[in-house]
Amino acid sequence: MNEILIRCPVTRKQLSTGIALKPDAFARMESTNRSVYCPYCRLSHPWNKRDAFLRR
Ligand SMILES: [Zn+2]
């Protein structure tokens, strides 16, 4: 399982979405809008599959 990350739009840091998937499951994941609390700027950031990438 690989953790799904997004990049914070404010600090450009990588943060975990709290979701972990295998790469093939990530490829099949629906592109729904979600949001994640960002520990760097203490805001909730909306994200979509196209913003996300897997931790290597
Ligand atoms: Zn942020």
N, CA, C, O and the ligand as a Tripos MOL2 file, in Angstrom:
@<TRIPOS>MOLECULE
protein
  225   223    57     0     0
PROTEIN
NO_CHARGES

@<TRIPOS>ATOM
      1 N           0.8450   -1.1970    0.0000 N.3       1 MET1
      2 CA          0.0000    0.0000    0.0000 C.3       1 MET1
      3 C           0.8800    1.2480    0.0000 C.2       1 MET1
      4 O           1.8980    1.3200    0.6890 O.2       1 MET1
      5 N           0.4600    2.2110   -0.7840 N.am      2 ASN2
      6 CA          1.1990    3.4670   -0.8600 C.3       2 ASN2
      7 C           0.3020    4.5870   -0.3560 C.2       2 ASN2
      8 O          -0.8810    4.6530   -0.6900 O.2       2 ASN2
      9 N           0.8660    5.4420    0.4290 N.am      3 GLU3
     10 CA          0.1200    6.5790    0.9470 C.3       3 GLU3
     11 C          -0.1480    7.5790   -0.1820 C.2       3 GLU3
     12 O           0.7220    7.8320   -1.0160 O.2       3 GLU3
     13 N          -1.3320    8.1300   -0.1990 N.am      4 ILE4
     14 CA         -1.6620    9.1400   -1.2020 C.3       4 ILE4
     15 C          -1.3110   10.5110   -0.6340 C.2       4 ILE4
     16 O          -1.7150   10.8740    0.4710 O.2       4 ILE4
     17 N          -0.5540   11.2530   -1.4190 N.am      5 LEU5
     18 CA         -0.0960   12.5730   -1.0050 C.3       5 LEU5
     19 C          -0.6720   13.6350   -1.9360 C.2       5 LEU5
     20 O          -1.0050   13.3620   -3.0890 O.2       5 LEU5
     21 N          -0.7810   14.8390   -1.4140 N.am      6 ILE6
     22 CA         -1.0250   15.9990   -2.2790 C.3       6 ILE6
     23 C           0.0250   17.0500   -1.9170 C.2       6 ILE6
     24 O           0.7180   16.9330   -0.9060 O.2       6 ILE6
     25 N           0.1260   18.0570   -2.7460 N.am      7 ARG7
     26 CA          1.0460   19.1390   -2.4470 C.3       7 ARG7
     27 C           0.2340   20.3190   -1.9360 C.2       7 ARG7
     28 O          -0.7360   20.7410   -2.5660 O.2       7 ARG7
     29 N           0.6370   20.8400   -0.8000 N.am      8 CYS8
     30 CA         -0.0510   21.9960   -0.2180 C.3       8 CYS8
     31 C           0.0630   23.1860   -1.1660 C.2       8 CYS8
     32 O           1.1730   23.5360   -1.5670 O.2       8 CYS8
     33 N          -1.0540   23.8170   -1.5340 N.am      9 PRO9
     34 CA         -0.9960   24.9380   -2.4680 C.3       9 PRO9
     35 C          -0.3590   26.1910   -1.8670 C.2       9 PRO9
     36 O           0.0240   27.1050   -2.5960 O.2       9 PRO9
     37 N          -0.2480   26.2310   -0.5590 N.am     10 VAL10
     38 CA          0.3130   27.4060    0.1130 C.3      10 VAL10
     39 C           1.8110   27.2390    0.3370 C.2      10 VAL10
     40 O           2.6020   28.1060   -0.0330 O.2      10 VAL10
     41 N           2.1920   26.1230    0.9430 N.am     11 THR11
     42 CA          3.6010   25.9220    1.3020 C.3      11 THR11
     43 C           4.3480   25.0600    0.3070 C.2      11 THR11
     44 O           5.5740   24.9620    0.3730 O.2      11 THR11
     45 N           3.6220   24.4230   -0.6320 N.am     12 ARG12
     46 CA          4.1970   23.5060   -1.6220 C.3      12 ARG12
     47 C           4.7840   22.2490   -0.9860 C.2      12 ARG12
     48 O           5.4910   21.4910   -1.6490 O.2      12 ARG12
     49 N           4.4980   22.0270    0.2850 N.am     13 LYS13
     50 CA          4.9770   20.8050    0.9260 C.3      13 LYS13
     51 C           4.0380   19.6520    0.5950 C.2      13 LYS13
     52 O           2.8660   19.8500    0.2750 O.2      13 LYS13
     53 N           4.5880   18.4380    0.6820 N.am     14 GLN14
     54 CA          3.7710   17.2540    0.4700 C.3      14 GLN14
     55 C           3.0800   16.8910    1.7760 C.2      14 GLN14
     56 O           3.6970   16.9220    2.8400 O.2      14 GLN14
     57 N           1.8070   16.5500    1.6960 N.am     15 LEU15
     58 CA          1.1220   16.0950    2.8930 C.3      15 LEU15
     59 C           0.2600   14.8900    2.5830 C.2      15 LEU15
     60 O          -0.2490   14.7250    1.4750 O.2      15 LEU15
     61 N           0.1130   14.0640    3.5870 N.am     16 SER16
     62 CA         -0.6550   12.8320    3.4240 C.3      16 SER16
     63 C          -2.1370   13.1260    3.4660 C.2      16 SER16
     64 O          -2.5970   13.9550    4.2520 O.2      16 SER16
     65 N          -2.8840   12.4390    2.6110 N.am     17 THR17
     66 CA         -4.3360   12.5620    2.6400 C.3      17 THR17
     67 C          -4.9610   11.6190    3.6660 C.2      17 THR17
     68 O          -6.1680   11.6650    3.9040 O.2      17 THR17
     69 N          -4.1400   10.7660    4.2690 N.am     18 GLY18
     70 CA         -4.6620    9.7900    5.2130 C.3      18 GLY18
     71 C          -5.2410    8.5600    4.5410 C.2      18 GLY18
     72 O          -5.8080    7.6910    5.2020 O.2      18 GLY18
     73 N          -5.0960    8.4890    3.2240 N.am     19 ILE19
     74 CA         -5.5840    7.3450    2.4600 C.3      19 ILE19
     75 C          -4.3760    6.6050    1.9000 C.2      19 ILE19
     76 O          -3.4200    7.2310    1.4420 O.2      19 ILE19
     77 N          -4.4130    5.2960    1.9330 N.am     20 ALA20
     78 CA         -3.3500    4.4940    1.3310 C.3      20 ALA20
     79 C          -3.9760    3.4560    0.4180 C.2      20 ALA20
     80 O          -4.9490    2.7990    0.7880 O.2      20 ALA20
     81 N          -3.4250    3.3100   -0.7610 N.am     21 LEU21
     82 CA         -3.9510    2.3740   -1.7480 C.3      21 LEU21
     83 C          -2.7910    1.7120   -2.4820 C.2      21 LEU21
     84 O          -1.6870    2.2550   -2.5360 O.2      21 LEU21
     85 N          -3.0500    0.5400   -3.0430 N.am     22 LYS22
     86 CA         -2.1030   -0.0350   -3.9760 C.3      22 LYS22
     87 C          -2.1630    0.7690   -5.2710 C.2      22 LYS22
     88 O          -3.2000    1.3490   -5.5900 O.2      22 LYS22
     89 N          -1.0620    0.8080   -6.0220 N.am     23 PRO23
     90 CA         -1.0590    1.6060   -7.2620 C.3      23 PRO23
     91 C          -2.1840    1.2640   -8.2240 C.2      23 PRO23
     92 O          -2.7280    2.1600   -8.8690 O.2      23 PRO23
     93 N          -2.5490   -0.0090   -8.3370 N.am     24 ASP24
     94 CA         -3.6370   -0.3370   -9.2790 C.3      24 ASP24
     95 C          -4.9830    0.1560   -8.7670 C.2      24 ASP24
     96 O          -5.8480    0.5400   -9.5550 O.2      24 ASP24
     97 N          -5.1620    0.1470   -7.4500 N.am     25 ALA25
     98 CA         -6.4070    0.6760   -6.8770 C.3      25 ALA25
     99 C          -6.4610    2.1970   -7.0230 C.2      25 ALA25
    100 O          -7.5250    2.7700   -7.2530 O.2      25 ALA25
    101 N          -5.3130    2.8340   -6.8860 N.am     26 PHE26
    102 CA         -5.2560    4.2860   -7.0870 C.3      26 PHE26
    103 C          -5.6370    4.6280   -8.5270 C.2      26 PHE26
    104 O          -6.3620    5.5930   -8.7660 O.2      26 PHE26
    105 N          -5.1550    3.8500   -9.4690 N.am     27 ALA27
    106 CA         -5.4630    4.0930  -10.8800 C.3      27 ALA27
    107 C          -6.9690    3.9900  -11.1440 C.2      27 ALA27
    108 O          -7.4950    4.6560  -12.0360 O.2      27 ALA27
    109 N          -7.6510    3.1590  -10.3680 N.am     28 ARG28
    110 CA         -9.0970    2.9680  -10.5600 C.3      28 ARG28
    111 C          -9.9350    3.8750   -9.6650 C.2      28 ARG28
    112 O         -11.1620    3.8900   -9.7680 O.2      28 ARG28
    113 N          -9.2850    4.6220   -8.8000 N.am     29 MET29
    114 CA        -10.0090    5.4340   -7.8180 C.3      29 MET29
    115 C         -10.8750    6.4780   -8.5300 C.2      29 MET29
    116 O         -10.4580    7.0700   -9.5260 O.2      29 MET29
    117 N         -12.0670    6.6890   -8.0130 N.am     30 GLU30
    118 CA        -12.9350    7.7040   -8.5900 C.3      30 GLU30
    119 C         -12.3810    9.0920   -8.3000 C.2      30 GLU30
    120 O         -11.7700    9.3410   -7.2600 O.2      30 GLU30
    121 N         -12.6140    9.9790   -9.2470 N.am     31 SER31
    122 CA        -12.0830   11.3280   -9.1110 C.3      31 SER31
    123 C         -13.0910   12.2340   -8.4030 C.2      31 SER31
    124 O         -13.6210   13.1780   -8.9900 O.2      31 SER31
    125 N         -13.3380   11.9300   -7.1510 N.am     32 THR32
    126 CA        -14.2690   12.7470   -6.3840 C.3      32 THR32
    127 C         -13.5020   13.8180   -5.6250 C.2      32 THR32
    128 O         -12.3130   13.6690   -5.3440 O.2      32 THR32
    129 N         -14.1930   14.8900   -5.3010 N.am     33 ASN33
    130 CA        -13.5680   15.9620   -4.5370 C.3      33 ASN33
    131 C         -13.5410   15.5910   -3.0640 C.2      33 ASN33
    132 O         -14.5480   15.1640   -2.4990 O.2      33 ASN33
    133 N         -12.3950   15.7560   -2.4600 N.am     34 ARG34
    134 CA        -12.2160   15.4700   -1.0400 C.3      34 ARG34
    135 C         -11.5110   16.6550   -0.4270 C.2      34 ARG34
    136 O         -11.0920   17.5740   -1.1310 O.2      34 ARG34
    137 N         -11.3820   16.6340    0.8720 N.am     35 SER35
    138 CA        -10.5700   17.6710    1.4940 C.3      35 SER35
    139 C          -9.7420   17.0460    2.6010 C.2      35 SER35
    140 O         -10.1130   16.0280    3.1840 O.2      35 SER35
    141 N          -8.6290   17.6720    2.8710 N.am     36 VAL36
    142 CA         -7.7070   17.1680    3.8830 C.3      36 VAL36
    143 C          -7.2250   18.3470    4.7330 C.2      36 VAL36
    144 O          -6.9960   19.4480    4.2330 O.2      36 VAL36
    145 N          -7.0810   18.0810    6.0180 N.am     37 TYR37
    146 CA         -6.5450   19.1080    6.9070 C.3      37 TYR37
    147 C          -5.0340   19.1940    6.7130 C.2      37 TYR37
    148 O          -4.3400   18.1780    6.7440 O.2      37 TYR37
    149 N          -4.5390   20.3860    6.5170 N.am     38 CYS38
    150 CA         -3.1160   20.5750    6.2780 C.3      38 CYS38
    151 C          -2.4280   21.0070    7.5690 C.2      38 CYS38
    152 O          -2.7770   22.0400    8.1410 O.2      38 CYS38
    153 N          -1.4500   20.2220    8.0320 N.am     39 PRO39
    154 CA         -0.7630   20.5810    9.2770 C.3      39 PRO39
    155 C           0.2000   21.7510    9.1070 C.2      39 PRO39
    156 O           0.6420   22.3330   10.0970 O.2      39 PRO39
    157 N           0.5340   22.1050    7.8590 N.am     40 TYR40
    158 CA          1.5120   23.1750    7.6480 C.3      40 TYR40
    159 C           0.8750   24.5480    7.7410 C.2      40 TYR40
    160 O           1.4260   25.4480    8.3760 O.2      40 TYR40
    161 N          -0.2800   24.7180    7.1140 N.am     41 CYS41
    162 CA         -0.9130   26.0340    7.1820 C.3      41 CYS41
    163 C          -2.2310   26.0010    7.9480 C.2      41 CYS41
    164 O          -2.9430   27.0010    8.0270 O.2      41 CYS41
    165 N          -2.5430   24.8370    8.5120 N.am     42 ARG42
    166 CA         -3.7180   24.7000    9.3860 C.3      42 ARG42
    167 C          -5.0090   25.1200    8.6930 C.2      42 ARG42
    168 O          -5.8740   25.7720    9.2790 O.2      42 ARG42
    169 N          -5.1060   24.7270    7.4330 N.am     43 LEU43
    170 CA         -6.3190   24.9360    6.6610 C.3      43 LEU43
    171 C          -6.7440   23.5910    6.1010 C.2      43 LEU43
    172 O          -5.9610   22.6420    6.0590 O.2      43 LEU43
    173 N          -7.9840   23.5260    5.6760 N.am     44 SER44
    174 CA         -8.4620   22.3490    4.9780 C.3      44 SER44
    175 C          -8.3300   22.6120    3.4840 C.2      44 SER44
    176 O          -8.8700   23.5930    2.9730 O.2      44 SER44
    177 N          -7.6110   21.7350    2.7810 N.am     45 HIS45
    178 CA         -7.4160   21.9180    1.3460 C.3      45 HIS45
    179 C          -8.2870   20.9400    0.5740 C.2      45 HIS45
    180 O          -8.2300   19.7360    0.8210 O.2      45 HIS45
    181 N          -9.0920   21.4400   -0.3590 N.am     46 PRO46
    182 CA         -9.8000   20.5130   -1.2380 C.3      46 PRO46
    183 C          -8.8070   19.8640   -2.1950 C.2      46 PRO46
    184 O          -7.8310   20.4900   -2.6070 O.2      46 PRO46
    185 N          -9.0620   18.6100   -2.5430 N.am     47 TRP47
    186 CA         -8.2040   17.9460   -3.5300 C.3      47 TRP47
    187 C          -9.0220   16.9620   -4.3340 C.2      47 TRP47
    188 O         -10.1070   16.5380   -3.9360 O.2      47 TRP47
    189 N          -8.4770   16.6230   -5.4500 N.am     48 ASN48
    190 CA         -9.0900   15.7100   -6.3900 C.3      48 ASN48
    191 C          -8.0020   14.7240   -6.8050 C.2      48 ASN48
    192 O          -6.8200   14.9580   -6.5560 O.2      48 ASN48
    193 N          -8.3960   13.6430   -7.4270 N.am     49 LYS49
    194 CA         -7.4050   12.6400   -7.8260 C.3      49 LYS49
    195 C          -6.2760   13.2440   -8.6630 C.2      49 LYS49
    196 O          -5.1220   12.8310   -8.5410 O.2      49 LYS49
    197 N          -6.6000   14.2030   -9.4970 N.am     50 ARG50
    198 CA         -5.5540   14.7520  -10.3660 C.3      50 ARG50
    199 C          -4.4910   15.5380   -9.5890 C.2      50 ARG50
    200 O          -3.4000   15.7860  -10.1020 O.2      50 ARG50
    201 N          -4.8120   15.9250   -8.3570 N.am     51 ASP51
    202 CA         -3.8330   16.6170   -7.5070 C.3      51 ASP51
    203 C          -2.9470   15.6300   -6.7610 C.2      51 ASP51
    204 O          -1.9190   16.0100   -6.2010 O.2      51 ASP51
    205 N          -3.3430   14.3760   -6.7530 N.am     52 ALA52
    206 CA         -2.7570   13.3990   -5.8370 C.3      52 ALA52
    207 C          -1.7030   12.5340   -6.5130 C.2      52 ALA52
    208 O          -1.7200   12.3350   -7.7280 O.2      52 ALA52
    209 N          -0.7960   12.0320   -5.7060 N.am     53 PHE53
    210 CA          0.2200   11.1050   -6.2020 C.3      53 PHE53
    211 C           0.5700   10.1650   -5.0550 C.2      53 PHE53
    212 O           0.2930   10.4550   -3.8920 O.2      53 PHE53
    213 N           1.1730    9.0530   -5.3940 N.am     54 LEU54
    214 CA          1.5040    8.0560   -4.3880 C.3      54 LEU54
    215 C           2.9050    8.2930   -3.8410 C.2      54 LEU54
    216 O           3.8220    8.6590   -4.5750 O.2      54 LEU54
    217 N           3.0510    8.0770   -2.5480 N.am     55 ARG55
    218 CA          4.3850    8.1090   -1.9560 C.3      55 ARG55
    219 C           5.1800    6.9210   -2.5030 C.2      55 ARG55
    220 O           4.6650    5.8040   -2.5460 O.2      55 ARG55
    221 N           6.3960    7.1430   -2.9110 N.am     56 ARG56
    222 CA          7.2100    6.0620   -3.4750 C.3      56 ARG56
    223 C           7.9270    5.3190   -2.3760 C.2      56 ARG56
    224 O           8.6640    4.3710   -2.6510 O.2      56 ARG56
    225 ZN         -1.4840   23.7600    3.3670 Zn       57 ZN57
@<TRIPOS>BOND
     1     1     2 1
     2     2     3 1
     3     3     4 2
     4     3     5 am
     5     5     6 1
     6     6     7 1
     7     7     8 2
     8     7     9 am
     9     9    10 1
    10    10    11 1
    11    11    12 2
    12    11    13 am
    13    13    14 1
    14    14    15 1
    15    15    16 2
    16    15    17 am
    17    17    18 1
    18    18    19 1
    19    19    20 2
    20    19    21 am
    21    21    22 1
    22    22    23 1
    23    23    24 2
    24    23    25 am
    25    25    26 1
    26    26    27 1
    27    27    28 2
    28    27    29 am
    29    29    30 1
    30    30    31 1
    31    31    32 2
    32    31    33 am
    33    33    34 1
    34    34    35 1
    35    35    36 2
    36    35    37 am
    37    37    38 1
    38    38    39 1
    39    39    40 2
    40    39    41 am
    41    41    42 1
    42    42    43 1
    43    43    44 2
    44    43    45 am
    45    45    46 1
    46    46    47 1
    47    47    48 2
    48    47    49 am
    49    49    50 1
    50    50    51 1
    51    51    52 2
    52    51    53 am
    53    53    54 1
    54    54    55 1
    55    55    56 2
    56    55    57 am
    57    57    58 1
    58    58    59 1
    59    59    60 2
    60    59    61 am
    61    61    62 1
    62    62    63 1
    63    63    64 2
    64    63    65 am
    65    65    66 1
    66    66    67 1
    67    67    68 2
    68    67    69 am
    69    69    70 1
    70    70    71 1
    71    71    72 2
    72    71    73 am
    73    73    74 1
    74    74    75 1
    75    75    76 2
    76    75    77 am
    77    77    78 1
    78    78    79 1
    79    79    80 2
    80    79    81 am
    81    81    82 1
    82    82    83 1
    83    83    84 2
    84    83    85 am
    85    85    86 1
    86    86    87 1
    87    87    88 2
    88    87    89 am
    89    89    90 1
    90    90    91 1
    91    91    92 2
    92    91    93 am
    93    93    94 1
    94    94    95 1
    95    95    96 2
    96    95    97 am
    97    97    98 1
    98    98    99 1
    99    99   100 2
   100    99   101 am
   101   101   102 1
   102   102   103 1
   103   103   104 2
   104   103   105 am
   105   105   106 1
   106   106   107 1
   107   107   108 2
   108   107   109 am
   109   109   110 1
   110   110   111 1
   111   111   112 2
   112   111   113 am
   113   113   114 1
   114   114   115 1
   115   115   116 2
   116   115   117 am
   117   117   118 1
   118   118   119 1
   119   119   120 2
   120   119   121 am
   121   121   122 1
   122   122   123 1
   123   123   124 2
   124   123   125 am
   125   125   126 1
   126   126   127 1
   127   127   128 2
   128   127   129 am
   129   129   130 1
   130   130   131 1
   131   131   132 2
   132   131   133 am
   133   133   134 1
   134   134   135 1
   135   135   136 2
   136   135   137 am
   137   137   138 1
   138   138   139 1
   139   139   140 2
   140   139   141 am
   141   141   142 1
   142   142   143 1
   143   143   144 2
   144   143   145 am
   145   145   146 1
   146   146   147 1
   147   147   148 2
   148   147   149 am
   149   149   150 1
   150   150   151 1
   151   151   152 2
   152   151   153 am
   153   153   154 1
   154   154   155 1
   155   155   156 2
   156   155   157 am
   157   157   158 1
   158   158   159 1
   159   159   160 2
   160   159   161 am
   161   161   162 1
   162   162   163 1
   163   163   164 2
   164   163   165 am
   165   165   166 1
   166   166   167 1
   167   167   168 2
   168   167   169 am
   169   169   170 1
   170   170   171 1
   171   171   172 2
   172   171   173 am
   173   173   174 1
   174   174   175 1
   175   175   176 2
   176   175   177 am
   177   177   178 1
   178   178   179 1
   179   179   180 2
   180   179   181 am
   181   181   182 1
   182   182   183 1
   183   183   184 2
   184   183   185 am
   185   185   186 1
   186   186   187 1
   187   187   188 2
   188   187   189 am
   189   189   190 1
   190   190   191 1
   191   191   192 2
   192   191   193 am
   193   193   194 1
   194   194   195 1
   195   195   196 2
   196   195   197 am
   197   197   198 1
   198   198   199 1
   199   199   200 2
   200   199   201 am
   201   201   202 1
   202   202   203 1
   203   203   204 2
   204   203   205 am
   205   205   206 1
   206   206   207 1
   207   207   208 2
   208   207   209 am
   209   209   210 1
   210   210   211 1
   211   211   212 2
   212   211   213 am
   213   213   214 1
   214   214   215 1
   215   215   216 2
   216   215   217 am
   217   217   218 1
   218   218   219 1
   219   219   220 2
   220   219   221 am
   221   221   222 1
   222   222   223 1
   223   223   224 2
@<TRIPOS>SUBSTRUCTURE
     1 MET1         2 RESIDUE 1 A MET
     2 ASN2         6 RESIDUE 1 A ASN
     3 GLU3        10 RESIDUE 1 A GLU
     4 ILE4        14 RESIDUE 1 A ILE
     5 LEU5        18 RESIDUE 1 A LEU
     6 ILE6        22 RESIDUE 1 A ILE
     7 ARG7        26 RESIDUE 1 A ARG
     8 CYS8        30 RESIDUE 1 A CYS
     9 PRO9        34 RESIDUE 1 A PRO
    10 VAL10       38 RESIDUE 1 A VAL
    11 THR11       42 RESIDUE 1 A THR
    12 ARG12       46 RESIDUE 1 A ARG
    13 LYS13       50 RESIDUE 1 A LYS
    14 GLN14       54 RESIDUE 1 A GLN
    15 LEU15       58 RESIDUE 1 A LEU
    16 SER16       62 RESIDUE 1 A SER
    17 THR17       66 RESIDUE 1 A THR
    18 GLY18       70 RESIDUE 1 A GLY
    19 ILE19       74 RESIDUE 1 A ILE
    20 ALA20       78 RESIDUE 1 A ALA
    21 LEU21       82 RESIDUE 1 A LEU
    22 LYS22       86 RESIDUE 1 A LYS
    23 PRO23       90 RESIDUE 1 A PRO
    24 ASP24       94 RESIDUE 1 A ASP
    25 ALA25       98 RESIDUE 1 A ALA
    26 PHE26      102 RESIDUE 1 A PHE
    27 ALA27      106 RESIDUE 1 A ALA
    28 ARG28      110 RESIDUE 1 A ARG
    29 MET29      114 RESIDUE 1 A MET
    30 GLU30      118 RESIDUE 1 A GLU
    31 SER31      122 RESIDUE 1 A SER
    32 THR32      126 RESIDUE 1 A THR
    33 ASN33      130 RESIDUE 1 A ASN
    34 ARG34      134 RESIDUE 1 A ARG
    35 SER35      138 RESIDUE 1 A SER
    36 VAL36      142 RESIDUE 1 A VAL
    37 TYR37      146 RESIDUE 1 A TYR
    38 CYS38      150 RESIDUE 1 A CYS
    39 PRO39      154 RESIDUE 1 A PRO
    40 TYR40      158 RESIDUE 1 A TYR
    41 CYS41      162 RESIDUE 1 A CYS
    42 ARG42      166 RESIDUE 1 A ARG
    43 LEU43      170 RESIDUE 1 A LEU
    44 SER44      174 RESIDUE 1 A SER
    45 HIS45      178 RESIDUE 1 A HIS
    46 PRO46      182 RESIDUE 1 A PRO
    47 TRP47      186 RESIDUE 1 A TRP
    48 ASN48      190 RESIDUE 1 A ASN
    49 LYS49      194 RESIDUE 1 A LYS
    50 ARG50      198 RESIDUE 1 A ARG
    51 ASP51      202 RESIDUE 1 A ASP
    52 ALA52      206 RESIDUE 1 A ALA
    53 PHE53      210 RESIDUE 1 A PHE
    54 LEU54      214 RESIDUE 1 A LEU
    55 ARG55      218 RESIDUE 1 A ARG
    56 ARG56      222 RESIDUE 1 A ARG
    57 ZN57       225 GROUP 0 **** ****
